Amino acid sequence: MTRNFRTAIAAATALALVPMLAAAQISPGTQLVGTMDQTLSSKDAQVGQPFTVSNVHSLDYKVSGATIYGHVAAVQPAGQGTPGRIELDFDKVNTRSGNVYRIVGYTTNVQVVTKANTGKEAAAAAGGALLGSLITHRWLGTIAGAAGGYMLAKNNRANVEIPASSVVSVRVQQSRRQTGHY
């Protein structure tokens, strides 16, 4: 085989694969991975708030360079005895080739940041100790106040945050290719 003939075969093979990559389907069971474009926090996120995940690819890279559009489905700010929580819904995927898929999926992995309560617990224990000491004028009151303040702060849960640039993994449950551009 001549070198020109091998080069021609390699070029023809590469060109034959381009339409297959452009026509890659997003079907149920597909795992998509990308990066969150904005920060979402249980402290101030709102139900219905839109978000995007960019640089999305499938695990087999048949889909790459896509964008997922979604919205906040539920949010629970942290409080006394209540942990912060954010639920995400995924609505559509725009592929690099221009295809649009309406999807239903769920998060399989997301990088979430929860702030530590250590400082709040220490301050509450100190405040409780001071209050217990002032009320009882005894060391037992100081200990009881410190324990009470600590327990109160320990039960005060922290908000969660999904920072921009966090890796998000989505498992597609349903997908339907749309005609036209949305």
Secondary structure, DSSP 8 states (H G I E B T S, - for coil): --HHHHHHHHHHHHHHHHHHHHT----TT-EEEEEESS-EETTT--TT-EEEEEEEEETTSSS-SEEEEEEEEEEE--BBTB--EEEEEEEEEE-TTS-EEEEEEEEEEE--EE---HHHHHHHHHHHHHHHHHHH-SHHHHHHHHHHHHHHHHTB---EEE-TT-EEEEEEEEEEEESS--
